[in-house]
Amino acid sequence: MAINKDKVDDAALALLYLTLHDRYRAWKGFDWDVLDRLYEKGMIHDPVGKVKSVVFTDEGLERAKALFKELFEE
């Protein structure tokens, strides 16, 4: 089965927004490949490290919020 990784990344970014705390941080509980792609796309800062959260870039935070509303708001 072929998987659209961009759609997976969008869904993960939207779900990261669900765990938003401290204005720019979200809990990193996703597959490392997804987090690496989001980093490469400029949506989050480098996820590698012992910290249990990732930091959104300004662009990533805006996109995460928009995707969250698009995918999950009633």
C-alpha beads as a LAMMPS data file, in Angstrom:
LAMMPS data file: protein, C-alpha beads

74 atoms
73 bonds

1 atom types
1 bond types

-500.0 500.0 xlo xhi
-500.0 500.0 ylo yhi
-500.0 500.0 zlo zhi

Masses

1 110.0

Atoms # bond

1 1 1 0.000 0.000 0.000
2 1 1 1.340 3.418 -0.932
3 1 1 1.197 6.021 1.834
4 1 1 1.002 9.756 1.275
5 1 1 3.679 10.911 3.724
6 1 1 2.674 14.569 3.332
7 1 1 -0.810 13.741 4.646
8 1 1 0.711 11.760 7.519
9 1 1 2.944 14.745 8.308
10 1 1 -0.040 17.115 8.238
11 1 1 -2.020 14.889 10.588
12 1 1 0.950 14.566 12.963
13 1 1 1.509 18.329 12.911
14 1 1 -2.161 18.910 13.748
15 1 1 -1.982 16.407 16.598
16 1 1 1.199 18.009 17.912
17 1 1 -0.863 21.196 18.202
18 1 1 -3.253 19.287 20.466
19 1 1 -0.434 18.919 23.011
20 1 1 0.718 22.549 22.774
21 1 1 2.175 23.978 25.979
22 1 1 4.513 26.856 26.873
23 1 1 3.431 28.722 23.696
24 1 1 5.709 26.830 21.277
25 1 1 6.260 23.338 22.686
26 1 1 4.447 20.080 22.000
27 1 1 5.000 16.583 23.368
28 1 1 6.954 14.461 20.917
29 1 1 5.230 11.114 20.860
30 1 1 5.412 10.438 17.137
31 1 1 7.495 8.277 14.881
32 1 1 11.019 9.669 14.441
33 1 1 10.726 9.600 10.642
34 1 1 7.677 11.875 10.847
35 1 1 9.422 14.257 13.256
36 1 1 12.489 14.323 11.002
37 1 1 10.340 15.218 7.982
38 1 1 8.595 17.981 9.943
39 1 1 12.031 19.301 10.913
40 1 1 13.215 19.166 7.292
41 1 1 10.060 21.061 6.236
42 1 1 10.821 23.781 8.803
43 1 1 7.761 23.099 10.961
44 1 1 9.661 22.204 14.150
45 1 1 13.162 22.715 15.478
46 1 1 15.531 19.744 15.648
47 1 1 13.693 17.004 17.589
48 1 1 16.837 15.058 18.536
49 1 1 17.636 15.202 22.228
50 1 1 16.500 14.037 25.632
51 1 1 13.801 16.687 26.008
52 1 1 10.332 15.132 25.741
53 1 1 8.914 17.941 23.662
54 1 1 9.597 19.646 20.347
55 1 1 9.531 23.361 19.599
56 1 1 7.410 24.697 16.762
57 1 1 8.841 27.249 14.374
58 1 1 6.583 30.276 13.831
59 1 1 5.507 28.854 10.476
60 1 1 4.983 25.406 11.983
61 1 1 2.803 26.737 14.783
62 1 1 0.591 28.633 12.347
63 1 1 0.285 25.612 10.046
64 1 1 -0.391 23.251 12.962
65 1 1 -3.180 25.494 14.238
66 1 1 -4.762 25.770 10.776
67 1 1 -4.539 22.018 10.173
68 1 1 -5.957 21.271 13.616
69 1 1 -8.979 23.451 12.887
70 1 1 -9.384 21.995 9.401
71 1 1 -9.160 18.369 10.487
72 1 1 -10.764 18.328 13.921
73 1 1 -12.977 21.362 14.563
74 1 1 -16.712 20.780 14.411

Bonds

1 1 1 2
2 1 2 3
3 1 3 4
4 1 4 5
5 1 5 6
6 1 6 7
7 1 7 8
8 1 8 9
9 1 9 10
10 1 10 11
11 1 11 12
12 1 12 13
13 1 13 14
14 1 14 15
15 1 15 16
16 1 16 17
17 1 17 18
18 1 18 19
19 1 19 20
20 1 20 21
21 1 21 22
22 1 22 23
23 1 23 24
24 1 24 25
25 1 25 26
26 1 26 27
27 1 27 28
28 1 28 29
29 1 29 30
30 1 30 31
31 1 31 32
32 1 32 33
33 1 33 34
34 1 34 35
35 1 35 36
36 1 36 37
37 1 37 38
38 1 38 39
39 1 39 40
40 1 40 41
41 1 41 42
42 1 42 43
43 1 43 44
44 1 44 45
45 1 45 46
46 1 46 47
47 1 47 48
48 1 48 49
49 1 49 50
50 1 50 51
51 1 51 52
52 1 52 53
53 1 53 54
54 1 54 55
55 1 55 56
56 1 56 57
57 1 57 58
58 1 58 59
59 1 59 60
60 1 60 61
61 1 61 62
62 1 62 63
63 1 63 64
64 1 64 65
65 1 65 66
66 1 66 67
67 1 67 68
68 1 68 69
69 1 69 70
70 1 70 71
71 1 71 72
72 1 72 73
73 1 73 74
